[in-house]
Amino acid sequence: MTVFLVWLTVSFAQAQLDWATVREHLTADAIMKGIIVALVLTVVAMFIGLVLGVLTAVMRLSKNPVVHGVAWLYVWVFRGTPVYLQLLMWFNLALIFPVVGIPGIYQGRMSDVLTPFVAASIGLGLNQGAYTSEVVRSGILSVDEGQTEAAQAIGMTRLQAMRRVVLPQAMRVIIPPVGNEVIGMLKTTSLASAIGVNEVLLAAQHVYFVNNRIMELLIVSAVWYLGAVSMLNIGQFYLERYFAKGSSSKQLPLTPLQSLRKFFGHNRKALT
């Protein structure tokens, strides 16, 4: 694998690419606006997904068959169809409901209300909620049932026990996969270009349609995605480390700075 990566790096370095174009467009206004749109869309969609995920997970665990059934149906539909298809359906919803609003109060065209960004936020958020619900549900089930019984024994309602006792303990199980979902969501926002959301990949495409520097602009997009994902990885690491405190007898993982100090400390001792 290492040999392959070295070969790939050398091949790109020696390829007939205009690296000046890459450097020039790394901070181009269109690209910068595109990465901002991608990040905002990620935040909005993940917020919708987390809220729906927690709500759906609690509903799935309900003993009420109607509540449980509604939650199961939601998860079944949105996990069973491609997110690309869902985005297209939300974007074209105006074909079924051309007018939206409340008669006598407000009425407007669906196409004006359901803009590409709004359609992408709803589509990605609803899809994410279905997957997040399973992550949250597994986290809740990892907490011993005795915790809920003990909370109810001191007068808490089931909802209070869930919010104050169960969910805080479940977070150490929930955070790692949800962190991966956030990273996945950032990359999935590239699909929103199909419905006209001007995120970073579509912005790069608009540029290379003009200057015909296709690979150069794709490299620019890759650099920004890698940078954004790297920052999210760091945030996920510290969040996991925070929730791991006091929840396990295992030693907390070293921070990047502590790892560097340990590495150079060992090398210094070896040299002496």
C-alpha positions as CSV (number, residue, x, y, z in Angstrom):
1,M,0.0,0.0,0.0
2,T,2.8,2.4,0.9
3,V,4.5,1.7,-2.5
4,F,1.3,2.3,-4.3
5,L,0.7,5.7,-2.5
6,V,4.3,6.8,-3.3
7,W,3.8,5.8,-6.9
8,L,0.5,7.7,-7.1
9,T,2.1,10.8,-5.5
10,V,5.0,10.7,-7.9
11,S,2.7,10.1,-10.9
12,F,0.6,13.1,-10.0
13,A,3.7,15.3,-9.4
14,Q,5.0,14.4,-12.9
15,A,1.7,14.5,-14.7
16,Q,0.9,17.2,-17.3
17,L,-1.1,19.3,-14.8
18,D,-1.1,23.0,-14.5
19,W,-0.3,23.4,-10.8
20,A,-0.4,27.1,-11.1
21,T,-4.1,26.8,-11.9
22,V,-4.6,24.7,-8.8
23,R,-2.9,27.3,-6.6
24,E,-4.8,30.1,-8.3
25,H,-8.2,28.5,-7.7
26,L,-7.7,27.2,-4.2
27,T,-8.8,30.6,-2.9
28,A,-11.0,31.7,-5.8
29,D,-14.3,33.4,-4.7
30,A,-16.5,30.8,-6.4
31,I,-14.7,27.9,-4.7
32,M,-14.7,29.6,-1.3
33,K,-18.4,30.3,-1.5
34,G,-19.0,26.7,-2.5
35,I,-17.2,25.2,0.5
36,I,-19.1,27.6,2.8
37,V,-22.4,26.3,1.2
38,A,-21.3,22.7,1.7
39,L,-20.4,23.3,5.4
40,V,-23.7,25.2,6.1
41,L,-25.7,22.5,4.4
42,T,-23.8,19.8,6.4
43,V,-24.7,21.6,9.7
44,V,-28.4,22.2,8.8
45,A,-28.9,18.6,7.5
46,M,-27.1,17.1,10.5
47,F,-29.2,19.2,12.9
48,I,-32.4,17.9,11.3
49,G,-31.0,14.4,11.2
50,L,-30.0,14.4,14.9
51,V,-33.3,15.8,16.1
52,L,-35.3,13.3,14.0
53,G,-32.9,10.5,14.9
54,V,-33.3,10.9,18.7
55,L,-37.1,11.3,18.3
56,T,-37.4,8.3,16.0
57,A,-35.2,6.2,18.3
58,V,-37.3,6.9,21.3
59,M,-40.5,6.2,19.2
60,R,-39.0,2.8,18.1
61,L,-38.5,1.8,21.7
62,S,-42.0,2.8,22.6
63,K,-44.4,0.1,23.7
64,N,-47.2,1.9,21.8
65,P,-47.7,-0.1,18.5
66,V,-48.8,3.0,16.6
67,V,-45.9,5.1,17.6
68,H,-43.5,2.2,17.0
69,G,-45.0,1.5,13.6
70,V,-44.8,5.1,12.4
71,A,-41.1,5.3,13.4
72,W,-40.4,1.9,11.7
73,L,-42.1,3.1,8.5
74,Y,-40.1,6.3,8.4
75,V,-36.8,4.4,8.8
76,W,-37.9,1.8,6.3
77,V,-38.7,4.3,3.6
78,F,-35.7,6.6,4.0
79,R,-33.1,3.9,4.4
80,G,-34.6,1.9,1.6
81,T,-34.3,4.5,-1.1
82,P,-31.2,6.3,-2.5
83,V,-30.5,9.7,-1.1
84,Y,-30.0,10.9,-4.7
85,L,-33.5,9.9,-5.6
86,Q,-34.9,11.6,-2.4
87,L,-33.2,14.8,-3.4
88,L,-34.7,14.7,-6.8
89,M,-38.2,14.0,-5.4
90,W,-38.0,16.9,-2.9
91,F,-36.7,19.3,-5.6
92,N,-39.6,18.3,-8.0
93,L,-42.3,18.4,-5.3
94,A,-43.8,21.5,-7.0
95,L,-45.0,19.1,-9.8
96,I,-47.5,17.6,-7.3
97,F,-48.1,20.7,-5.0
98,P,-47.6,23.8,-7.2
99,V,-49.0,26.1,-4.5
100,V,-48.2,26.0,-0.8
101,G,-49.6,27.9,2.1
102,I,-52.7,28.5,4.2
103,P,-55.8,29.7,2.3
104,G,-56.7,33.3,3.3
105,I,-53.4,33.8,5.1
106,Y,-50.5,33.1,2.8
107,Q,-50.2,31.3,-0.5
108,G,-47.2,31.1,-2.8
109,R,-45.6,28.9,-5.4
110,M,-43.9,25.8,-4.1
111,S,-40.9,26.5,-6.4
112,D,-40.3,29.8,-4.6
113,V,-40.5,28.2,-1.2
114,L,-38.7,25.0,-1.9
115,T,-35.4,26.4,-3.2
116,P,-32.6,24.0,-4.1
117,F,-30.9,24.7,-0.8
118,V,-34.1,24.1,1.2
119,A,-34.9,20.9,-0.8
120,A,-31.3,19.6,-0.2
121,S,-31.5,20.4,3.5
122,I,-34.8,18.6,3.9
123,G,-33.8,15.6,1.7
124,L,-30.4,15.1,3.4
125,G,-31.8,15.8,6.9
126,L,-34.7,13.3,6.6
127,N,-32.4,10.7,5.1
128,Q,-29.8,11.2,7.9
129,G,-32.5,11.0,10.6
130,A,-33.3,7.5,9.5
131,Y,-29.7,6.3,9.9
132,T,-29.1,8.4,13.1
133,S,-32.1,6.8,14.7
134,E,-30.5,3.4,14.5
135,V,-27.3,4.7,16.0
136,V,-29.1,6.4,18.9
137,R,-31.3,3.3,19.4
138,S,-28.2,1.1,19.7
139,G,-26.7,3.6,22.2
140,I,-29.8,3.6,24.3
141,L,-30.0,-0.2,24.3
142,S,-26.4,-0.3,25.5
143,V,-27.4,1.3,28.8
144,D,-28.5,-1.2,31.4
145,E,-32.3,-1.3,31.9
146,G,-31.7,-1.0,35.7
147,Q,-30.6,2.6,35.2
148,T,-34.1,3.5,33.9
149,E,-35.7,1.5,36.7
150,A,-33.6,3.3,39.3
151,A,-34.4,6.7,37.9
152,Q,-38.2,5.9,37.9
153,A,-37.9,4.6,41.5
154,I,-36.8,8.1,42.7
155,G,-39.8,9.7,41.0
156,M,-38.6,10.5,37.4
157,T,-40.9,10.0,34.5
158,R,-39.7,7.7,31.7
159,L,-39.0,10.8,29.6
160,Q,-37.0,12.4,32.3
161,A,-35.0,9.2,32.9
162,M,-34.3,9.1,29.2
163,R,-33.1,12.7,29.1
164,R,-31.2,12.8,32.4
165,V,-29.9,9.3,32.9
166,V,-29.9,7.1,29.8
167,L,-28.9,9.5,27.0
168,P,-25.8,10.9,28.8
169,Q,-24.5,7.4,29.3
170,A,-25.4,6.4,25.8
171,M,-23.4,9.3,24.3
172,R,-20.0,7.4,24.5
173,V,-21.6,4.8,22.2
174,I,-23.4,7.3,20.0
175,I,-20.7,9.8,19.4
176,P,-18.2,7.8,17.3
177,P,-20.7,6.6,14.6
178,V,-22.4,10.0,14.6
179,G,-19.0,11.6,14.0
180,N,-18.6,9.4,11.0
181,E,-22.0,10.4,9.8
182,V,-21.1,14.1,10.0
183,I,-18.0,13.4,7.8
184,G,-20.1,11.3,5.4
185,M,-22.7,14.1,5.3
186,L,-20.1,16.7,4.2
187,K,-19.1,14.5,1.3
188,T,-22.7,13.6,0.5
189,T,-23.5,17.3,0.0
190,S,-21.8,16.9,-3.4
191,L,-25.0,15.1,-4.5
192,A,-26.9,18.4,-3.9
193,S,-25.2,19.7,-7.1
194,A,-27.8,17.5,-9.0
195,I,-30.6,19.9,-8.0
196,G,-28.6,23.1,-8.4
197,V,-27.1,23.7,-5.0
198,N,-23.8,25.6,-5.7
199,E,-21.6,23.7,-3.4
200,V,-17.8,23.3,-3.9
201,L,-18.0,20.6,-6.5
202,L,-20.5,22.3,-8.7
203,A,-18.6,25.6,-8.3
204,A,-15.5,23.7,-9.5
205,Q,-17.4,22.3,-12.5
206,H,-18.6,25.8,-13.5
207,V,-15.0,26.9,-13.6
208,Y,-13.6,24.0,-15.6
209,F,-16.5,24.2,-18.1
210,V,-14.9,27.6,-19.0
211,N,-11.2,27.0,-18.8
212,N,-11.2,23.2,-19.5
213,R,-8.8,22.5,-16.6
214,I,-10.9,19.6,-15.4
215,M,-8.3,17.6,-13.3
216,E,-6.9,20.8,-11.8
217,L,-10.3,22.0,-10.5
218,L,-11.2,18.5,-9.2
219,I,-7.9,18.5,-7.3
220,V,-8.9,21.9,-5.8
221,S,-12.2,20.3,-4.7
222,A,-10.4,17.3,-3.2
223,V,-8.0,19.6,-1.3
224,W,-10.9,21.5,0.3
225,Y,-12.8,18.3,1.1
226,L,-9.7,16.7,2.7
227,G,-9.1,19.9,4.7
228,A,-12.7,20.1,6.0
229,V,-12.8,16.4,6.8
230,S,-9.5,16.7,8.7
231,M,-10.9,19.4,10.9
232,L,-14.0,17.4,11.6
233,N,-11.8,14.4,12.5
234,I,-10.0,16.5,15.1
235,G,-13.4,17.7,16.5
236,Q,-14.7,14.1,16.7
237,F,-11.5,13.0,18.5
238,Y,-11.8,15.5,21.3
239,L,-15.6,15.0,21.6
240,E,-15.1,11.2,21.9
241,R,-12.3,11.8,24.5
242,Y,-14.6,14.1,26.5
243,F,-17.4,11.6,26.7
244,A,-15.0,8.8,27.5
245,K,-14.0,10.4,30.7
246,G,-15.2,8.5,33.7
247,S,-17.1,5.9,31.6
248,S,-14.3,3.4,31.2
249,S,-11.3,2.0,33.1
250,K,-9.3,2.3,29.9
251,Q,-6.7,5.0,29.5
252,L,-7.9,8.0,27.4
253,P,-6.3,8.1,24.0
254,L,-3.4,10.6,23.6
255,T,-4.1,13.9,21.9
256,P,-2.1,14.7,18.8
257,L,0.2,17.0,20.7
258,Q,0.8,14.4,23.4
259,S,1.5,11.8,20.7
260,L,4.1,14.1,19.2
261,R,5.7,14.7,22.5
262,K,5.8,11.0,23.2
263,F,7.3,10.2,19.8
264,F,10.1,12.8,20.0
265,G,10.7,11.9,23.7
266,H,11.3,8.3,22.8
267,N,13.6,9.3,19.9
268,R,15.6,11.6,22.1
269,K,16.1,8.8,24.7
270,A,17.2,6.4,21.9
271,L,19.8,8.9,20.6
272,T,21.2,9.4,24.0
